[in-house]
Amino acid sequence: LQAIFIWGGAQTLLAPSLHTHLLMAVKKNLPMHEDCDWTFEANLETVTSEVADVLASNGVNRVSIGAQSFNLLNLKTLERWHDPESVPRAIAHFVDAGIDNYNVDLIYSIPNQTIEQVESDLRIAIDLQPKHLSCYSLIYEPNTPLRTRLDRGEVIRVDQDVEAVMFEVVRATLKDANYDHYEISNFSRSGFECAHNLLYWKNNNWWPFGPAAAGHVD
């Protein structure tokens, strides 16, 4: 395997002993390339130094951190309730454990978000010195609370022309900060592209494990 990606948003809720059990099962049962890009998605409010140490000691070499925004009002709109200060705190735990390859997720075109707020989120994220940034334009997925609020008229979608400007702001800002735009929503330092993302874009094979997981084999 060239890449392993463990995600779901809440897996760092597991007790450290269960993290160890999970990661050891992966190592025991899956054939891993010596340079396997092993990413673990982290829930900000549940990352501790102990969790970080368990991940690092069991082979995880990359983490993805869902900041989404550093603006409290925009986080509330997204129904994300973490404290923005938990982002640098989680990063510090991972770096102390020896994982310095980390991705920061951001979302833009949030209802009522301004271009200036997008620029602010980018500046704060860049200052955290991630090797990789994922910047996603908000999608109103079916059967989600935000889509329900949109359908009721309780939130207003950002105008498409404004959203396009936001996209260009993201591209230009990250280019100036020496991040390569290697995929529509993903930017990285040279050599730190996400191997898992590239599997999708090159239409290669990946195996699914877990409830509702989707895969692609031949």
Rosetta blueprint (number, residue, H / E / L):
1 L L
2 Q L
3 A E
4 I E
5 F E
6 I E
7 W L
8 G L
9 G L
10 A L
11 Q H
12 T H
13 L H
14 L L
15 A L
16 P H
17 S H
18 L H
19 H H
20 T H
21 H H
22 L H
23 L H
24 M H
25 A H
26 V H
27 K H
28 K H
29 N H
30 L L
31 P L
32 M L
33 H L
34 E L
35 D L
36 C L
37 D E
38 W E
39 T E
40 F E
41 E E
42 A E
43 N L
44 L H
45 E H
46 T H
47 V L
48 T L
49 S H
50 E H
51 V H
52 A H
53 D H
54 V H
55 L H
56 A H
57 S H
58 N L
59 G L
60 V L
61 N L
62 R E
63 V E
64 S E
65 I E
66 G E
67 A E
68 Q E
69 S L
70 F L
71 N L
72 L H
73 L H
74 N H
75 L H
76 K H
77 T H
78 L L
79 E L
80 R L
81 W L
82 H L
83 D L
84 P L
85 E L
86 S H
87 V H
88 P H
89 R H
90 A H
91 I H
92 A H
93 H H
94 F H
95 V H
96 D H
97 A H
98 G L
99 I L
100 D L
101 N L
102 Y E
103 N E
104 V E
105 D E
106 L E
107 I E
108 Y E
109 S L
110 I L
111 P L
112 N L
113 Q L
114 T L
115 I H
116 E H
117 Q H
118 V H
119 E H
120 S H
121 D H
122 L H
123 R H
124 I H
125 A H
126 I H
127 D H
128 L L
129 Q L
130 P L
131 K L
132 H E
133 L E
134 S E
135 C E
136 Y E
137 S E
138 L L
139 I L
140 Y L
141 E L
142 P L
143 N L
144 T L
145 P H
146 L H
147 R H
148 T H
149 R H
150 L H
151 D H
152 R L
153 G L
154 E L
155 V L
156 I L
157 R L
158 V L
159 D L
160 Q H
161 D H
162 V H
163 E H
164 A H
165 V H
166 M H
167 F H
168 E H
169 V H
170 V H
171 R H
172 A H
173 T H
174 L H
175 K H
176 D H
177 A L
178 N L
179 Y L
180 D E
181 H E
182 Y E
183 E E
184 I L
185 S L
186 N E
187 F E
188 S E
189 R L
190 S L
191 G L
192 F L
193 E L
194 C L
195 A H
196 H H
197 N H
198 L H
199 L H
200 Y H
201 W H
202 K L
203 N L
204 N L
205 N L
206 W E
207 W L
208 P L
209 F L
210 G L
211 P L
212 A L
213 A L
214 A L
215 G L
216 H E
217 V L
218 D L
